[in-house]
Amino acid sequence: MEIIHLSFSFLILFSFIIYTNANSSDCIYTIYVQTANIPLAGTSSKISIFIGDSYNDELPINNLKDWGLAGSGGNYFRVGETNLFAGKGPCLRGPICRLIIVLSGYDNWYCDSIEITTVALGKSCTQKHFAVKQWLDVNKGSALILQDECVSEDDSAPLSSLRNGY
């Protein structure tokens, strides 16, 4: 329990430091990535994510390790571990509802879940949890996962059902 409290305190401090260097249109993003606790689930490959909203705004994070709290040289995505990443970027117009995960490298990875929290001055804090629970397998051509939970403004169907599978 002390480790969780210490991690949370460190996250608040880290967010404050980043925030003091941010401009008024920037948001602070914290991203928790859970690798499954099953054999061979970990990876040393490059992980990129793209987060989006229902307005089709998107924030690319080309190498998640660059946002890692242990530095870009840290040992991330190990079996059964949760890693914390944080950084600043332009605010999206709406809440996060879409996630694209791309694995670039030579080994596979089982992503259990990704949770993203967004904070900014004068805006409500938002949080989105994606229960991914899938293998990204470079050898089988499935090194990309799209989770689209956005709802169109015309009806309550997810946008993914309106895009012919994209």
Summary of the structure (lengths in Angstrom):
residues: 166
radius of gyration: 16.2
end to end distance: 41.2
largest distance: 47.4
contacts: 478
relative contact order: 0.21
helix: 18%
strand: 40%
